[in-house]
Amino acid sequence: MFFNEKERDLVKQVNDELMERIIGQAILYYPIDYEITNFHPLYGESLEKNFLAPIHVYAMVKWEGQETSTTNFGIDRLQSISIAFHKRRLTEDQDLFVREGDFVYHGDIFYEIVSLQEPKWLFGQVEHSFEIGAKCIRAREGTFNAK
């Protein structure tokens, strides 16, 4: 009601500076190339995904820890992180849309994005969310090849 485009632009400018110069961490983002990847017409999945060149992105990364579980094949360790992306910075400035199935590179480890959420609204306005939260799990060996 009292917050319009000028206030939203100010918040974007402040968030951009905070993310890139003070508290953000640099990651490499590997988006799926939807034009080349051959998806199954019924299930929408692909055995082999093709990726675009990596994009340098600043985000807030939080280490979620490591879970250990026992399966029929032995012990399985699952490492996870959560990433908070600045939505307007990605969509307006870098023309990037965060999606499940994309990969990120952080701390010498590749992670796959498994779920997304938009947890924060700007000034309580439903139509103006400013964060994209991504839950990522460590990619298994051989799942993703960055070359």
KETI-150425 format. One line per 5 residues: number of its first residue (from 1); their letters; for each residue x, y, z of N, C-alpha, C. Coordinates in pm, 1 decimal. Example, Ala and Ser with C-alpha at 12.3 -4.5 7.8 and 13.67 -1.06 7.14 Angstrom:
1	as	1319.0,-569.0,780.0,1230.0,-450.0,780.0,1320.0,-330.0,780.0  1285.0,-225.0,708.0,1367.0,-106.0,714.0,1290.0,3.0,787.0
END
This chain:
1	mffne	82.5,-117.6,0.0,0.0,0.0,0.0,87.8,125.3,0.0  179.2,136.8,97.5,264.4,254.7,105.9,400.8,232.2,42.5  426.2,110.3,-2.2,555.4,78.6,-61.1,534.5,54.2,-209.1  604.4,132.0,-290.9,587.5,117.7,-435.3,719.6,76.6,-499.1  732.9,99.3,-627.8,848.6,54.8,-704.5,979.8,115.8,-653.9
6	kerdl	977.6,240.8,-611.7,1100.6,304.7,-563.6,1154.9,235.6,-438.8  1068.5,199.6,-347.3,1111.9,130.5,-226.4,1162.1,-10.1,-258.2  1093.8,-78.2,-351.2,1138.6,-211.2,-391.9,1275.5,-203.7,-459.9  1298.5,-101.8,-541.0,1429.0,-84.4,-605.4,1538.5,-55.4,-503.0  1507.0,20.9,-399.4,1604.4,49.1,-294.5,1641.7,-80.4,-220.4
11	vkqvn	1542.8,-162.5,-189.1,1570.1,-289.4,-121.9,1656.1,-378.4,-211.1  1627.7,-380.4,-340.8,1708.6,-459.1,-434.3,1852.4,-409.8,-435.6  1871.9,-279.8,-440.5,2006.1,-223.3,-444.8,2084.8,-257.2,-317.8  2021.2,-243.4,-202.9,2087.6,-275.1,-75.9,2119.1,-424.8,-67.8  2023.7,-508.5,-106.6,2046.2,-653.6,-103.7,2157.7,-694.8,-199.4
16	delme	2161.5,-633.5,-318.5,2268.5,-664.1,-413.5,2405.3,-635.5,-352.2  2418.1,-520.9,-288.8,2546.1,-483.6,-229.9,2582.3,-575.1,-113.0  2486.7,-606.2,-29.0,2513.2,-697.0,83.2,2556.3,-835.1,34.3  2485.7,-887.3,-64.7,2514.2,-1021.6,-113.9,2649.8,-1028.9,-184.1  2685.6,-926.8,-258.1,2806.8,-935.2,-338.1,2931.4,-885.9,-265.8
21	riigq	2916.4,-798.5,-169.0,3035.0,-739.1,-108.6,3057.0,-774.4,37.5  2952.7,-818.4,106.4,2968.6,-836.5,250.9,2944.2,-980.4,294.9  2823.5,-1032.3,278.3,2790.7,-1161.7,338.8,2768.9,-1275.3,241.7  2756.8,-1247.7,114.5,2727.2,-1353.4,18.6,2847.7,-1438.2,-15.5  2821.9,-1559.9,-56.0,2926.7,-1649.7,-100.7,2910.5,-1674.4,-249.7
26	ailyy	3021.3,-1688.1,-318.7,3017.6,-1711.5,-462.4,2997.5,-1860.0,-489.2  2907.0,-1889.8,-580.4,2885.5,-2027.1,-625.7,2880.8,-2026.7,-777.3  2896.7,-2142.7,-836.1,2876.0,-2159.0,-979.2,2744.5,-2232.1,-998.2  2660.6,-2178.0,-1084.4,2527.8,-2233.9,-1108.6,2525.9,-2295.2,-1248.1  2488.0,-2422.6,-1257.7,2481.8,-2494.0,-1384.9,2335.9,-2519.0,-1422.0
31	pidye	2276.6,-2434.5,-1507.0,2136.2,-2457.1,-1546.5,2124.7,-2562.4,-1656.3  2014.8,-2635.4,-1654.6,1986.3,-2734.6,-1758.9,1953.6,-2660.9,-1888.4  2007.1,-2711.6,-1998.4,1976.5,-2656.9,-2130.4,1849.3,-2726.3,-2180.0  1737.9,-2656.4,-2171.2,1609.0,-2716.4,-2205.3,1588.9,-2733.5,-2355.0  1667.1,-2664.9,-2437.2,1652.4,-2677.3,-2582.4,1720.0,-2803.0,-2635.9
36	itnfh	1831.5,-2843.3,-2575.7,1907.7,-2957.9,-2625.3,1870.2,-3087.2,-2553.1  1839.3,-3079.4,-2424.3,1809.5,-3199.2,-2345.8,1683.2,-3266.9,-2398.1  1691.7,-3398.1,-2415.9,1581.0,-3476.7,-2468.8,1499.0,-3532.2,-2352.1  1384.7,-3468.6,-2323.7,1298.2,-3511.5,-2214.5,1195.0,-3612.2,-2265.1  1158.2,-3706.1,-2179.0,1054.0,-3803.2,-2211.9,921.3,-3729.0,-2223.2
41	plyge	843.5,-3753.0,-2330.1,719.4,-3676.2,-2349.4,612.9,-3700.6,-2242.3  610.0,-3817.4,-2182.0,508.5,-3848.2,-2081.9,554.4,-3812.2,-1940.6  675.4,-3851.0,-1905.5,723.4,-3833.6,-1768.3,798.4,-3702.2,-1746.5  846.8,-3640.4,-1852.8,919.5,-3514.6,-1840.3,1057.6,-3530.2,-1780.2  1114.8,-3648.8,-1785.4,1247.2,-3673.7,-1730.6,1343.5,-3708.1,-1843.1
46	slekn	1471.8,-3697.2,-1812.7,1574.3,-3726.7,-1911.1,1685.0,-3807.4,-1846.0  1734.0,-3908.4,-1916.8,1844.4,-3987.5,-1863.9,1975.0,-3908.5,-1868.2  1994.6,-3831.4,-1973.3,2115.0,-3749.9,-1986.5,2073.3,-3604.5,-2002.9  2116.5,-3522.3,-1909.4,2085.2,-3379.7,-1914.8,2203.3,-3304.5,-1974.3  2172.8,-3202.4,-2051.4,2274.6,-3113.3,-2105.1,2267.0,-2981.9,-2029.0
51	flapi	2381.6,-2924.6,-1999.7,2386.2,-2803.8,-1918.3,2448.9,-2689.1,-1994.4  2404.1,-2569.1,-1960.8,2462.9,-2448.0,-2015.4,2592.7,-2418.3,-1941.2  2666.4,-2319.6,-1988.3,2790.3,-2279.2,-1922.2,2757.6,-2230.7,-1780.4  2849.4,-2250.7,-1686.2,2822.1,-2209.0,-1547.5,2809.7,-2058.0,-1535.2  2725.2,-2017.1,-1440.6,2701.5,-1875.0,-1414.6,2748.5,-1845.2,-1273.3
56	hvyam	2828.6,-1741.3,-1260.0,2880.3,-1699.0,-1129.9,2769.1,-1623.5,-1056.4  2729.0,-1674.2,-939.4,2616.8,-1617.5,-864.0,2659.9,-1596.5,-719.3  2612.6,-1487.8,-660.3,2632.2,-1465.8,-517.0,2504.6,-1504.6,-444.8  2519.6,-1578.2,-336.4,2404.7,-1623.7,-259.0,2449.6,-1647.6,-115.5  2353.6,-1672.3,-29.7,2384.5,-1709.0,108.3,2370.1,-1860.0,121.2
61	vkweg	2479.2,-1925.4,157.3,2483.0,-2070.5,164.1,2492.1,-2112.9,310.3  2407.8,-2207.9,346.6,2407.6,-2260.0,483.5,2429.0,-2411.0,478.8  2529.2,-2456.8,551.2,2558.8,-2599.9,561.5,2453.3,-2664.4,649.6  2382.8,-2763.4,596.7,2276.4,-2831.4,670.5,2325.5,-2955.4,743.6  2445.7,-2998.7,713.8,2500.9,-3114.1,782.2,2499.3,-3239.2,697.8
66	qetst	2523.7,-3348.9,764.2,2531.4,-3477.8,697.5,2445.4,-3578.8,772.0  2361.4,-3648.5,698.4,2277.6,-3753.6,755.2,2334.9,-3889.0,714.0  2331.8,-3981.0,805.0,2377.1,-4116.3,775.8,2258.6,-4210.6,790.3  2240.7,-4294.2,689.4,2132.5,-4392.4,694.5,2184.8,-4525.8,643.7  2118.0,-4631.8,683.3,2156.0,-4765.4,641.5,2057.9,-4813.8,535.5
71	tnfgi	2111.5,-4863.6,425.8,2029.2,-4918.5,318.5,2065.0,-5065.9,299.7  2002.0,-5129.9,203.8,2032.9,-5269.8,173.0,2174.5,-5285.7,118.3  2231.1,-5176.1,68.4,2363.7,-5181.2,6.4,2474.2,-5132.2,98.9  2440.3,-5086.6,218.6,2540.6,-5037.9,312.1,2499.9,-4905.1,371.8  2598.5,-4830.2,415.5,2573.6,-4700.5,478.0,2572.5,-4592.2,371.0
76	drlqs	2476.2,-4502.9,382.0,2463.5,-4392.3,286.5,2475.8,-4260.7,362.3  2563.9,-4173.8,315.3,2581.3,-4041.8,376.8,2528.3,-3937.1,280.8  2441.1,-3852.8,330.6,2377.8,-3750.3,248.8,2412.2,-3613.2,304.9  2492.3,-3537.4,231.3,2528.1,-3401.2,271.8,2432.6,-3303.7,203.8  2393.5,-3199.9,276.5,2300.7,-3104.2,217.3,2336.1,-2961.2,257.1
81	isiaf	2296.2,-2869.2,171.4,2309.8,-2726.1,197.1,2178.4,-2659.6,158.8  2155.2,-2542.9,213.6,2042.9,-2461.5,167.2,2100.4,-2330.0,117.1  2045.0,-2282.9,7.2,2094.6,-2161.5,-57.1,1980.5,-2061.4,-66.2  2009.2,-1937.6,-27.4,1912.4,-1828.6,-40.9,1960.1,-1738.3,-154.4  1884.7,-1740.4,-264.0,1915.5,-1657.2,-380.2,1834.6,-1527.8,-372.8
86	hkrrl	1890.4,-1419.2,-424.3,1818.0,-1293.6,-436.2,1742.9,-1297.1,-569.6  1612.0,-1310.1,-564.2,1529.5,-1337.3,-682.1,1542.4,-1231.2,-791.3  1526.5,-1105.0,-755.8,1530.4,-999.6,-858.7,1668.4,-988.4,-921.5  1772.5,-1009.4,-844.3,1909.4,-1003.3,-899.6,1926.8,-1110.5,-1005.6  1877.1,-1229.9,-977.9,1891.8,-1338.7,-1074.5,1805.6,-1318.5,-1197.5
91	tedqd	1677.6,-1289.5,-1177.6,1585.4,-1284.5,-1291.3,1602.5,-1159.3,-1376.3  1624.8,-1045.3,-1313.7,1633.3,-920.8,-1390.0,1773.7,-892.2,-1442.3  1875.4,-916.7,-1361.1,2011.2,-879.7,-1399.4,2087.6,-992.3,-1469.0  2065.3,-1116.7,-1427.2,2141.0,-1227.9,-1483.3,2058.1,-1319.8,-1571.9  1929.2,-1292.6,-1587.6,1838.8,-1372.1,-1669.9,1850.0,-1521.4,-1635.9
96	lfvre	1840.7,-1550.3,-1507.6,1854.8,-1686.3,-1457.3,1733.1,-1721.9,-1373.6  1679.9,-1841.0,-1396.2,1565.7,-1889.1,-1320.9,1606.2,-2018.7,-1251.3  1597.9,-2020.8,-1119.9,1639.1,-2135.8,-1040.5,1534.2,-2245.2,-1054.8  1581.3,-2368.0,-1084.7,1489.5,-2480.2,-1104.4,1543.9,-2605.5,-1037.5  1452.1,-2695.0,-1001.0,1493.0,-2825.0,-949.8,1565.8,-2901.2,-1060.1
101	gdfvy	1667.6,-2975.4,-1021.5,1744.4,-3052.7,-1118.2,1870.8,-2982.7,-1164.5  1881.1,-2852.4,-1142.9,2003.9,-2781.0,-1176.6,2110.4,-2813.3,-1072.7  2234.7,-2785.9,-1105.7,2345.1,-2814.5,-1015.4,2416.6,-2685.7,-975.6  2474.7,-2686.4,-856.6,2557.1,-2574.9,-810.0,2689.8,-2632.1,-761.7  2792.6,-2549.2,-769.9,2926.3,-2587.7,-725.9,2966.6,-2495.6,-612.6
106	hgdif	2987.4,-2553.8,-495.7,3024.4,-2475.0,-378.3,3121.9,-2555.3,-293.2  3235.1,-2493.9,-259.3,3331.6,-2560.1,-171.5,3388.9,-2687.8,-229.0  3419.4,-2690.7,-358.0,3476.8,-2806.9,-426.6,3381.5,-2925.9,-433.9  3253.2,-2903.1,-415.5,3153.3,-3010.7,-420.6,3037.9,-2966.3,-510.7  2985.9,-3059.9,-589.0,2867.3,-3034.3,-670.1,2743.9,-3077.6,-591.7
111	yeivs	2641.6,-2993.5,-596.5,2514.5,-3021.5,-530.8,2402.5,-3010.9,-633.2  2300.4,-3094.3,-616.3,2182.2,-3087.8,-701.9,2068.4,-3022.3,-625.1  1998.3,-2931.4,-691.5,1882.8,-2866.1,-629.5,1766.0,-2963.7,-631.9  1713.3,-2997.0,-512.8,1605.3,-3095.0,-504.7,1470.6,-3032.7,-469.5  1470.1,-2915.5,-407.1,1342.4,-2849.7,-378.2,1363.4,-2699.6,-368.8
116	lqepk	1256.5,-2625.4,-399.8,1259.0,-2479.6,-398.5,1145.4,-2425.8,-313.8  1166.1,-2306.9,-262.2,1060.0,-2236.9,-190.7,1084.3,-2086.9,-203.9  979.5,-2009.5,-190.8,989.5,-1863.6,-189.8,938.6,-1816.3,-54.9  1026.4,-1815.3,46.0,980.6,-1795.6,183.6,953.0,-1652.4,226.5  1003.6,-1551.4,157.0,989.4,-1414.8,208.0,920.2,-1323.7,107.8
121	wlfgq	828.5,-1245.8,160.4,760.4,-1144.1,81.2,817.7,-1008.1,116.5  826.9,-922.1,19.4,878.9,-788.2,41.0,767.8,-698.8,94.5  787.3,-645.3,213.8,689.5,-559.1,281.5,554.0,-627.7,297.7  552.6,-760.2,305.9,428.8,-834.0,324.3,342.1,-841.5,200.0  394.4,-801.0,84.6,317.9,-802.8,-40.5,336.9,-938.2,-108.7
126	vehsf	228.0,-1009.8,-124.8,232.3,-1145.4,-178.1,292.7,-1149.6,-317.5  265.9,-1051.6,-398.6,312.7,-1051.8,-537.5,460.1,-1013.6,-552.2  526.2,-978.2,-441.4,666.3,-935.8,-447.7,751.5,-1017.1,-350.2  785.6,-1138.6,-390.4,878.2,-1216.6,-308.4,1019.8,-1180.9,-352.9  1114.0,-1183.1,-259.3,1248.3,-1140.2,-296.9,1355.0,-1244.5,-268.2
131	eigak	1315.8,-1361.7,-227.7,1412.5,-1466.6,-200.1,1365.1,-1596.7,-260.5  1461.3,-1674.6,-308.5,1433.5,-1810.6,-352.6,1521.1,-1901.6,-267.9  1459.1,-1989.8,-194.2,1533.0,-2084.8,-111.7,1544.6,-2216.7,-184.7  1665.7,-2271.8,-188.6,1688.9,-2399.1,-256.1,1753.6,-2497.2,-159.6  1695.8,-2615.5,-150.6,1756.5,-2724.3,-72.0,1835.1,-2808.4,-170.5
136	cirar	1961.5,-2831.8,-139.6,2049.9,-2903.4,-230.4,2115.1,-3020.9,-158.8  2131.9,-3130.5,-231.8,2203.4,-3245.8,-177.6,2326.7,-3271.2,-263.5  2426.4,-3328.7,-200.2,2551.4,-3355.6,-270.8,2526.4,-3453.7,-384.6  2580.3,-3420.5,-502.1,2563.7,-3506.7,-618.2,2654.1,-3628.8,-603.6  2601.0,-3743.1,-637.5,2680.4,-3865.7,-630.6,2783.4,-3866.4,-743.2
141	egtfn	2890.7,-3939.3,-719.7,2996.5,-3951.4,-820.1,2935.9,-4006.2,-950.3  2968.1,-3944.0,-1061.4,2919.8,-3987.5,-1191.5,2785.0,-3930.7,-1230.3  2713.3,-3866.1,-1137.8,2583.7,-3807.6,-1169.0,2598.5,-3682.2,-1252.9  2700.5,-3604.4,-1224.0,2718.2,-3477.2,-1292.7,2863.6,-3461.8,-1334.2  2883.6,-3428.5,-1461.8,3016.9,-3404.8,-1513.4,3020.4,-3261.8,-1567.6
146	ak	3099.5,-3177.7,-1505.2,3102.8,-3036.0,-1543.0,3182.2,-3010.1,-1669.4  3252.8,-3106.5,-1719.6,3336.5,-3084.2,-1838.4,3251.7,-3069.4,-1961.3
END
